[in-house]
Amino acid sequence: MFALLDGNNFYVSCERVFRPSLQGRPVVVLSNNDGCAISRSDEAKALGVKMAQPHFEFRHLEEHAGLVALSANFTLYGDMSDRMMSLAAGMGPGQEIYSIDESFIDVTGVRGDLRERARAVRSRILQWIGIPCCVGIAPTKTLAKLANHIAKDAERKPGSYPPTQAQVCDLSSLSGNEVEELLASTEVGDVWGVGRRIGDQLREGGVATALDLAKLDPATARRRWSVVLERTVRELQGLSCIDLDDAPSPKKEIACTRSFGHPVRELPPLIEAVSEFAARAAEKLRRQGSLAGMVHVFAHTSPFRPGPKFARSLTVPLRRPTSDTAAITQAAVMGIELLFEPGYNIAKAGVMLLELNDGSILQGELDLENEEGRERSKLMRAVDTLNDRYGKGTLRVASTGTAGDQREWTMKQLRRTPNYTTDWRQVPIARA
């Protein structure tokens, strides 16, 4: 038995926690460089703002409909997500954090009424951190995902599903006929694992609803489409095929890329940007306990702006796998210095860490050189601890420059909510 807990309009909900005046107003959170919408309130959806829609296409709604567009604050969202997931873990013994706002909980064998337990956890999350969420409960992960979809739409789209299924939907407590009615009211494209292309093919073949898909022969689904769709069909039929992944595998690549708010034409600000990206990537690398063997750096101009085009990349091998910020930054700076050419309006740059290895496995070497400062893992842990406690960038490598120097390459930002903090000791939180 699985439960899926999902925060409603998560990025917007995080913004509303710190700005209650945004409640009831149409709000959109924009992507890096304020390019497109990545989170929308229900009011913004009612205005017709679509996910991933470019900002310039709905900018007029800010004046005519009172739409509020905000730049993303991913540090804040990550901290809010960590707190929400820690509270969600109270539902059951096992947990898989599927995304920043979604979490699968293993509730197999949990005693009592699962529906009441889910409502209690949901109320606790809403009271303690102010994030509204919905919960779906079912015997398989695909059905739990579908139950969560039903719980959301039953609340914000009256008439689409029975109002009794709003906020918390437990398919395991319903009869077979009731589950079939819910599946018949769900379009096949809303089923987890059914993409747009396969959804169009299914509709052309007469499979229009989730119930039609559940009645499809699994062997036919595998023969005509793929083993993934066969697994989805079996999950809709109540056969669990996807286990709980409570220990996700480490990433094979780590990247930090950004688009600049203003074109960069000189090498010094580009070095500062690449140094910042390398430091952030190294921090992510240490967080998952890995070492990098190569550093890939790139820079290019905008494909949409007039002028000469530039797009180059370079991979710098490291002497030995490492997670040392200084070594990774040095390799990234070396790469950007080799590929840079003046006369171009650089619009984007980035750093990727490749050939990631388990940090607990080290390649030994003969100590034939008098090399100082070779082992700096304790220093890196100290740097991460201080930056976590006092804020990002408290300790940084010198090549990233100062805050004033970084104005030349930082992203453009819209109205940023003031006085944000990521130190939870400074945030007033209601207690039960």
N, C-alpha and C positions, 0 to 999 in steps of 0.2 A: 504494500500500500504506500502510495506516494502523495505528498502534498507539495504544491508549487505556490510559493508566496512571491508576489510581484508588486513592486511599488508603482502607483499610478502616476503617469507623467513625471517620472522621477526627478529629472533635472529641474523642471518647473516647481515641483513640490519642495525641493531643497531651497530654491530661491524664496518661496513663500514662507518658509520657516523663519527666515531672518527679515522678511519684509511682509508682514501681515496685510499691509495695504494692497498687495497684489491679489488677495483673495477675491474671487468673483470677476476679475478682469482678464481679458485675453492676453496671455503671456507666451512668448516664444523665446527659447534659448537657442543661440546660434552656434555654429561649429567654429573651428579654428579660423582666425582671420575674418570672422563674421560672414562666412560665405553662404551658409544655408541653414534651414531649420532642422534641429536634431531633437527637439522636445517641444511639445505644444500642449497648452492647457485645453480643457474641453471647450472653453469659450473661443479659443483661437481656432480649433478645429471647426467649430460652427461657422466661423467667418470664411472657411474655405482654404485655410493654410494647410498645405500638404507636407508630409515628411520629406526632408531633403530638398524642399523647394528653395530656389535661390532667394536671397534676401531682397534683391532689387525688385522682384516680382510682387512682393506684398508690402513693400516699404510704405506705400500710400495709405495702408490701413492704420498706420501709427497716427496719422492726422485725422482721418475720417471716422475711424471706429475705435480709437483709444487703445490700439494694440501696443503692448510694451515688449520691445525686443532687447534681450540682454546677452552680453558676451558670456561664454561658458567659463565656469570656474571649476575645473576638473579636480583640483585639490580638495575643495570643499565637498564635491559630490563623492569622492572616494572615502573621505572621512565619515560622511553620513551613511554611506553604504556599509562600511565596516560595523558601525553601530547597529544598523538595521539587521544585518546578518547575524550578529551576536544574539539579538533578541529572538530572531526567527528560529535559531537553533534550539530554543526551548520546546519546540513542537515534537521533536523526536530524537532518537539516538544518533542518526546519521544525517549528514548534510552535504550537498553539492552546490557550491556557489556557481550558478550557470552564467551569470552576467552581473554587471554592477547593480542591477535592480531585481534580479531573479534568483531564487534559491529553491532547489529541490530538497525536501525533507523526507527521510525514511520514517514513516509512522507505523510500520509493520509491528503488530503486537502491542501497540500503545493502548492502554485500557481507557475506558470511558468513552464519552461521546466526542468523536473527532471534530464534528462540526462546532460544538461548543468550545472545544480546546482551541480551534483555529480562530474563533471569534475573540477569545480571550487574548491570544497572542496579537491579533490584529489591533485590538483596543490598546494593548500595552505599547505597541510601536507608535500608534497615533498619539497617545498621551505623552510618552517619554521623549520622542524626537520629532513629532509632528508630521510624519510621512503617512499618507493614506495608502492602503494596499488592499489587494484582493487575494483570496486563497482558493485554489482548486484541489480537490482530493479525489483520487481514483486509483484503481489497481495497477495502472501502467503510467509511465511518464507521459506518453502521448495523450492519454485520456486526462491526466492531471493538467496538462497544458491546455487542453480543450475546455476543461472545467473552469480553469482560471479565466479563459476568454469569455465563457458564459457569465461568470461572476461579474466581470467588468461591464459587459454590454447590458446585462440586466439592470445595472445601476445607472449607467449614463445614457442608455437608449431604451426608455420604457416601451414595452410592447414587443421587443425583439425576443425576449425570454421571460419566463414567469418571474414576477418580482420576488418570490421566495428564494430564488437562486442568487440574488444580488449579494455582493461582497464575499460570500463564502458559498461555494458550490461543492457538495459532496455527492459524487455520482455513485459511490458505493452504498449509500443509504436509500437510493431510489430503486424503484421496480424496473424490470426490463422494458416495459412499455414507456415509462417516463424517460428513460435514457434514450430510447429510440426517437421519441418526440424532440428531445433536445438536439440529437444528431441530425434529424431531418430539418431543423431550423438553422443549421450551420452550413454555410457555403463550403465547398470542398477546398477552396483556396485559403480558408482560415485554419486548416488543419496543419499542425506542426509537421514539417517534413515535406510539404507539398509546395513547390515553388511556382512561380508564375507560368513558366513554360509547360511544366507537367500539368498544372491546373487547367490550362487551356486545352491540352490534349485530352484530359479526363472529361471535361465538359463536352468536347466534341464527340466523345464516345458514350455520352449519356450519363456520366457520373457527375452529378451536379451538387450533391450534398455530402456531408460527412457520413450519413447513413448509407448512401449509395456506395461510398468507398469502403465502409465496413463490411458490406455484403459482397464485395468483389472477391473473386477467388485469388488467394495469395499466389498460387503458381502462375496465374494469368498476369498478375501485377509484376511478377519477376520477369516473365518472358517478354512482355510488351514494353516494360519500362526498366526497372532496376531492382536489385536486392534491397535497396533503401526503401522503395515504395512497398515492397512486400513486407518488410518489417513494420512499416507504418500501418498497413492493413491488419496485420496480426495484433498489433498493439490496440487498435480500435476494437478488435474482437475480444479484448481482455487478456491476451497472452503477453506477458511481460518479456520483451526482447532487449530492452536497454537497461543495463544495470546502473546503480547509483555510482557516480565517479567522485568519491569523496577525497581522492588524492590526484588531482589533474596532473598530467605529465608536463614537465617543464617546457618552456618555449624553445624552439630550435633556432629562432632568430629574434633579436630585440632591436627595435628601431625607434628613433626619435627624430621626427621631421617637422618642419614648420614652414608656412608661407609668411613672407615678410609684409609688414604694413606698408612699407615704402621700398622701392627698388634699391638694391645695394650695388654700388659701382666700385667700391674700394675694397682692398684686401683686409685691412685691420678690422672693420666691423664684421666681415664675413668670418674671420678667425674667431672673434668673440662669440658669434652665433654657434659655430661648429663646436667650440669648446663647451658651451653650455649644453648643447645636445649630447655630446659625448659624456659629460658628467651625469646627465640624467639617465642615459642608457646604462652607464656603469652602475648606477645605484639600483636600477631594475635588475641588472645582472646579479648583483650580490644578494638581492632580496630572494631570488629563486635558487641561490647557492650554486651558481655556475661560473665557469671561466670561458673567456672568449679567445679564439685563436686568430681571428682576422677582424679588421675594422674597415668597413666600406663607407666611403664618403661621396656625396654627390652634390651638384648645384646646377640649376638651370633657370632660364628666363621663362616668362609667362608665355604660353602658346597662344594667348588671346590678345596680347598687346602688340602694337606695331613696333618695328625695330629689328635689329639683328638678333638672331637666335643663338643660344648657347645652351648646351646640355652635355655635361661630362660627369664621369664617375671614376673612382679609383679605389682599388682594394689594397690595403696595406697589411701584410702578414706581420704578426707579432712574434718576437723571438721565442716566447713561451706563453702558453695560455695563462691569462691573468684576469683579475677583476679590479685591478688598481686603476683608480680614476686618472692618475697622472700618466701612466703608461698608455692608456686608451686615448686620452686627450692628446698626448704627444703624437700618436700615430694619426689621429684625425686631422690635426693641424698640419702635419707633414703632407697628408694627402691633398688637403684643400690648397696648400701653397703650390703644389705641383700642377694641379689642374686649372688653377685660376688664370684668367686672362682679362686685362682691363678693357674697358669700352663696352661692357654689356650690363644691362639692367637685371641683375640676379633677383628673381622673385621667390625662389624656394631653395632650401638646402636641407641636408639631413645626414644622419649617421646611423649605420646599421652594424650590429655586432654579429659576426658569423662564426661558424664552427664552434658552437657552444658545447662545453664538456662539463661533466659532473665535477663540482668543486672539491669533492672529497677524494678524487683520484688525481694524483700529481705525478708528472713525469720527472723522474730523478735525473740529475746531471752530475758529472764530475766537477768538483770544485777546483777548477784550474785557473780561475780569474779572481782577482781581488775586487769583488763587486760589492759595494755598500748599499744598504737599503733594499736588499732583494726581497725580504719578507716584510710586507707592510699590511698584512691582513688586520692586525690589531689597530693600526692607524685608520684604516678604512672603516672599521666598526665604530671607532670613536667619532669619525666624521659623520657617519650615518646617524648615530645616536644624538649628536648635537643638532643636526639639521632636523631630525624628527621632533626634537623637543622645542627648539627655538624658531623653527620655520625654515622653509626651503631657501637655500642660498646663504645661510648664516656662515658656513665655511665653503669656500669655492676655490678653484684653481685660478691663478692670477690672470691667465689668458682670457677668461670670460669678461674681464673688465668690470667697471663699476656700474651701478644702476643708471647713472647719467650717460655713460658711454653706450649702453645698450639701447638707447632710444632710436638709434639709427636702424636697428634691425628687428626690434620687437614687433609683434603683431599689432594691428590696429584693433582698438576695442571700442565698443559702444558704451552705453551708460553702465558703469560698474557699480554694484551695490557697495557702499562704504562700510568700513569697520567690520569686514569679515575676519574671522579668526579660525584657525584649524586646531587650536589648543582647546580641547573639550573641558579643561578645568575652568576656562573663562566663559563658557557658554551656559546660561541658565537653562536648566532642563527640569520639567515637571516630574515629580516623583509620585508614585502611587501611595 
